[in-house]
Amino acid sequence: MTLVAFNSPANKGSYLSARAARGAVRCSAPRRWQGRILTGAGLALLPWLGYLAGTLPPAEAAAWVALDALEATALLAAGTRLLRGGHRHRAPAGAAAVLLLADACIDLATAAPGPELATAIAMAVAAELPLAALCAWLTAGRAQG
């Protein structure tokens, strides 16, 4: 009987039926946008890693590249899990929130006064802190969808 249910004509050729059988669900429009934002931010960090590795002294480059690689990994994991419609995005979103907040704080604390500090403030206000807030919100389970 079980084989008949798994091989029934209703499930053949239907991608959505196959996804539903695996437990994945369609995600809402807000969830899709949140997933796209996090995935896009994670992908945007990849070329940034190369820039850091090529322009900073080796000791500093190792630390910053490691931190930003962890951020990219957490953002990509949370974003792709949101886009798949699952509920396993909270742990990587929480990790991304903590890493982004730490990155913003360290950037601001170590920036020299002048253009470097202005850049650190701009990055914190325009990218790191809003992404950290979104990730914290997603971790708390307040997201729609």
C-alpha positions in Angstrom: 0.0 0.0 0.0 2.8 2.4 0.9 4.4 2.0 -2.5 1.2 2.8 -4.3 1.0 6.1 -2.3 4.6 7.1 -3.1 4.2 6.2 -6.8 0.8 7.7 -7.3 0.2 9.6 -10.5 -0.7 12.8 -8.5 3.0 13.1 -7.4 4.6 12.4 -10.7 5.9 15.3 -12.7 5.0 17.9 -10.1 7.9 19.8 -8.7 5.7 21.5 -6.0 4.3 18.1 -5.0 7.9 16.8 -4.6 8.8 19.8 -2.5 5.8 19.4 -0.3 6.6 15.8 0.2 10.0 16.7 1.4 8.6 19.1 3.9 9.5 22.4 2.2 6.9 25.1 2.0 6.4 28.1 -0.2 7.6 31.2 1.5 5.7 34.5 1.7 6.7 37.7 -0.1 8.3 39.3 3.0 10.3 36.1 3.6 11.5 36.0 0.1 12.7 39.6 0.3 14.4 38.9 3.6 16.1 35.9 2.1 17.2 37.9 -0.9 18.6 40.7 1.2 20.6 38.3 3.4 21.8 36.2 0.4 22.8 39.3 -1.5 24.7 40.7 1.4 26.5 37.4 1.8 27.4 37.3 -1.9 28.5 41.0 -1.8 31.0 40.1 0.9 32.9 37.6 -1.3 34.7 40.1 -3.5 35.3 42.2 -0.4 37.2 39.3 1.1 39.6 39.4 -1.8 40.0 43.2 -1.5 40.9 42.9 2.2 43.3 40.0 1.6 45.1 42.0 -1.1 45.3 45.4 0.6 45.8 44.8 4.3 49.0 43.7 6.0 49.0 39.9 6.4 48.3 39.8 10.1 45.4 42.2 9.8 44.1 40.6 6.6 43.9 37.2 8.3 41.7 38.5 11.1 39.4 40.6 8.9 39.1 38.0 6.2 38.2 35.4 8.8 35.6 37.6 10.4 34.0 38.6 7.1 34.1 35.0 5.8 32.1 33.9 8.9 29.7 36.8 8.3 29.3 35.8 4.6 28.7 32.1 5.6 26.1 33.0 8.2 24.3 35.4 5.9 24.3 33.0 3.0 23.0 30.1 5.2 20.2 32.2 6.7 19.3 33.7 3.4 19.1 30.5 1.4 17.2 28.8 4.2 14.7 31.6 4.2 14.3 31.3 0.4 13.6 27.6 0.7 10.8 28.3 3.1 12.1 26.4 6.0 12.4 27.4 9.6 16.0 26.5 10.2 17.3 30.1 9.5 17.3 31.2 13.1 20.7 29.9 14.2 22.7 31.3 11.2 20.7 34.6 11.4 21.6 34.9 15.1 25.3 34.2 14.3 25.2 36.8 11.6 23.7 39.4 13.9 26.4 38.9 16.5 29.2 38.9 13.9 27.9 42.0 12.2 27.5 43.9 15.5 31.0 42.9 16.5 32.4 43.9 13.1 30.7 47.4 13.4 32.1 47.9 16.9 35.6 46.8 16.0 35.6 49.0 12.9 34.5 52.0 14.8 36.9 51.4 17.7 40.0 50.8 15.5 39.4 53.5 12.8 41.7 56.4 12.7 40.1 59.9 12.9 39.3 61.3 9.5 38.2 59.5 6.3 38.7 56.1 7.8 36.4 56.8 10.7 33.8 58.4 8.3 33.9 55.2 6.2 33.5 53.0 9.3 30.5 55.1 10.5 29.0 54.9 7.0 29.4 51.1 6.8 28.0 50.6 10.3 24.9 52.9 9.6 24.2 51.8 6.0 25.0 48.1 6.1 26.2 46.3 9.2 23.7 47.6 11.9 20.6 47.3 9.7 21.6 43.8 8.6 22.3 42.9 12.3 18.9 44.2 13.2 17.2 42.2 10.5 19.0 39.1 11.5 18.2 39.6 15.2 14.5 40.1 14.3 14.5 36.9 12.3 16.2 35.0 15.1 13.5 36.2 17.5 10.9 34.7 15.3 9.1 37.9 14.5 9.4 37.5 10.8 6.2 37.1 8.7 5.7 34.1 6.6 
